[in-house]
């Protein structure tokens, strides 16, 4: 039987298995367990799974995502009919609700990601295969040929911003990234099953700061200096706020991120024209930026 798509799951739980009964014909599942995923590097685990995959399409799911039988059929048909679409995001809803976890992200000229469906109810308003800049790795589909061509996930990232980095490179390779609304998945994140932490841990702050800046350095072209300026300024502001709140570990994590970047400045940087970026760019006012900053500091959802 020809394998059409490979479902790859990076698993860091001791007792967990994927319900294979949801898979239809032409699908395989590859669960990368602790031995390969040690010490908790989803990027490394996903790349390992991709090397083992036999399918034309790679489908990356998190182990806190549930799906129903036949969930991929329409998405695969869409991709078969649209060869210029190199990757896409599944419609991610929060488990047990009809609220969006993600309908994809756009990007501002200042280098910040903007959720298209922030906490919105799914009423069909996003049921269109729109172009998106990025999306969550909890439900990501990419052509294996494209994945191999662009080098897969950057394993230096571990987690945070690994999806924008990957999908930025998909766009740069001449492909589009689309919202695959016809394929639905349910994500535990942000629910009672997996609440959002009220305060980011120092390790999370470190990776978020380092990886956002590294993604811009590696991939941005025309907007590189502008993005670096505003993103660096925002992290400086967050560091000051952490100090004021007495969150010394989080503040020091931002310092460590900057020092790491200075010591390991990415050697490979994109060159050429990035006019395509305007297709997935959005403008936001100062109130949006302030709200995002305050939400990050307070631990509240934005």
Residue pairs with C-beta under 8 A, 6 or more apart in sequence:
1 25
1 26
2 26
3 26
3 27
3 28
3 54
3 55
3 56
4 26
4 27
4 55
4 56
4 57
4 76
5 26
5 27
5 28
5 55
5 56
5 57
5 58
5 59
5 72
5 76
5 141
6 27
6 28
6 29
6 30
6 49
6 50
6 52
6 53
6 54
6 55
6 57
6 58
6 59
6 144
7 18
7 23
7 27
7 28
7 29
7 30
7 59
7 61
8 29
8 30
8 32
8 46
8 49
8 50
8 53
8 58
8 59
8 60
8 61
9 18
9 29
9 30
9 31
9 32
9 49
9 60
9 61
9 62
9 63
10 32
10 37
10 42
10 45
10 46
10 49
10 60
10 62
10 63
11 31
11 32
11 33
11 34
11 37
11 45
11 63
12 34
12 37
12 40
12 63
13 63
14 34
16 63
17 31
18 29
18 31
18 63
20 29
21 69
22 67
22 68
22 69
22 71
23 29
23 69
24 69
24 70
24 72
24 73
27 55
27 72
28 53
28 54
28 55
30 49
30 52
30 53
32 45
32 46
32 48
32 49
36 44
36 45
36 48
37 44
37 45
40 158
41 155
41 158
41 159
42 137
42 153
42 158
42 159
42 162
43 153
43 154
43 155
43 156
43 157
43 158
43 159
43 162
44 153
44 155
46 60
46 137
46 152
46 153
47 152
47 153
47 155
49 58
50 58
50 144
50 147
50 148
50 152
53 144
55 144
56 143
56 144
56 145
57 76
57 79
57 141
57 142
57 143
57 144
58 141
58 142
58 143
58 144
58 147
59 72
59 140
59 141
60 137
60 138
60 139
60 140
60 141
60 142
61 67
61 138
61 139
61 185
62 137
62 138
62 139
62 187
62 189
64 95
64 138
64 187
64 188
64 189
64 193
64 194
65 92
65 138
65 139
65 185
65 186
65 187
65 188
66 95
66 185
66 186
67 184
67 185
67 186
68 184
71 90
71 183
71 184
71 185
72 141
72 183
74 182
74 183
75 88
75 90
75 141
75 180
75 182
75 183
78 85
78 129
78 180
78 182
79 85
79 88
79 141
79 143
79 180
82 129
82 178
84 175
84 176
85 129
85 175
85 176
85 177
85 178
86 142
86 143
86 146
86 170
86 173
86 175
86 176
86 177
87 140
87 141
87 142
87 143
87 146
87 166
87 167
87 170
87 175
87 177
87 178
88 129
88 135
88 140
88 141
88 142
88 177
88 178
88 179
88 180
89 102
89 103
89 104
89 132
89 134
89 135
89 136
89 139
89 140
89 141
89 177
89 178
89 179
89 180
90 139
90 140
90 141
90 180
90 183
90 184
90 185
91 100
91 103
91 122
91 126
91 139
91 179
91 180
91 181
91 182
91 183
91 184
91 185
92 100
92 101
92 102
92 103
92 136
92 138
92 139
92 185
92 186
92 187
93 99
93 100
93 101
93 122
93 184
93 185
93 186
93 187
94 100
94 101
94 186
94 187
94 188
94 189
94 190
94 191
95 186
95 187
95 188
95 191
95 193
96 186
96 191
96 192
96 193
97 191
98 121
98 122
99 119
99 120
99 121
99 122
100 117
100 118
100 119
100 120
100 121
100 122
100 126
101 136
101 138
101 187
101 189
101 190
102 115
102 117
102 135
102 136
102 138
102 139
102 187
103 115
103 116
103 117
103 120
103 126
103 132
103 179
103 181
104 116
104 117
104 130
104 132
104 133
104 134
104 135
104 177
104 179
105 113
105 114
105 115
105 116
105 132
105 133
105 134
105 135
105 164
106 113
106 114
106 116
106 132
106 133
106 280
106 281
106 282
107 113
107 114
107 133
107 134
107 164
107 277
107 280
107 281
107 282
108 114
108 281
108 282
108 283
108 284
109 223
109 226
109 227
109 281
109 283
110 226
110 227
110 230
110 231
110 289
111 212
111 216
111 220
111 223
111 226
111 227
111 228
111 230
111 231
112 230
112 231
112 234
112 284
112 289
112 292
113 133
113 134
113 164
114 282
114 284
114 288
116 126
116 130
116 132
116 179
117 125
117 126
118 302
119 301
120 126
126 179
126 181
127 181
127 182
128 179
128 181
129 178
129 179
129 180
129 181
129 182
130 178
130 179
131 176
131 177
131 178
131 179
131 279
131 280
132 177
132 178
132 179
132 280
133 164
133 167
133 168
133 171
133 177
133 277
133 280
133 281
134 163
134 164
134 167
134 168
134 177
135 163
135 167
135 177
135 179
136 163
136 187
137 162
137 163
138 185
138 187
138 189
139 183
139 185
139 187
140 163
141 180
141 183
142 166
142 170
143 175
146 170
146 173
146 175
149 173
150 166
150 169
150 170
150 172
150 173
151 169
152 166
153 162
153 165
153 166
154 162
154 165
154 166
156 214
157 165
157 207
157 211
157 214
158 207
159 207
160 204
160 207
160 208
160 211
160 212
161 207
161 208
161 211
161 212
161 214
161 215
162 211
164 215
165 211
165 214
165 215
165 218
165 219
167 177
168 215
168 219
169 219
170 177
171 177
171 276
171 277
171 280
172 219
172 270
172 274
177 280
188 194
189 196
190 196
190 301
196 299
196 301
197 204
197 299
198 299
198 300
199 247
199 250
199 299
200 208
200 250
200 296
200 299
201 250
202 249
202 250
202 252
202 253
203 253
205 242
205 250
205 253
205 254
205 257
206 253
206 254
206 256
206 257
207 257
209 235
209 253
209 254
209 257
209 258
210 257
210 260
210 261
212 231
212 235
213 228
213 231
213 232
213 235
213 257
213 258
213 261
214 261
214 266
216 224
216 227
216 228
216 231
217 224
217 228
217 261
217 265
217 266
217 269
218 266
218 268
218 269
218 270
219 269
219 270
220 227
220 228
220 270
220 274
221 270
221 271
221 272
221 273
221 274
222 273
222 274
222 275
222 277
223 274
223 277
234 289
234 293
235 254
235 257
236 254
237 293
238 254
238 293
238 296
238 297
239 251
239 254
239 255
241 293
241 297
242 248
242 250
242 251
242 254
242 297
243 251
245 297
291 302
292 302
294 300
295 301
295 302
296 302
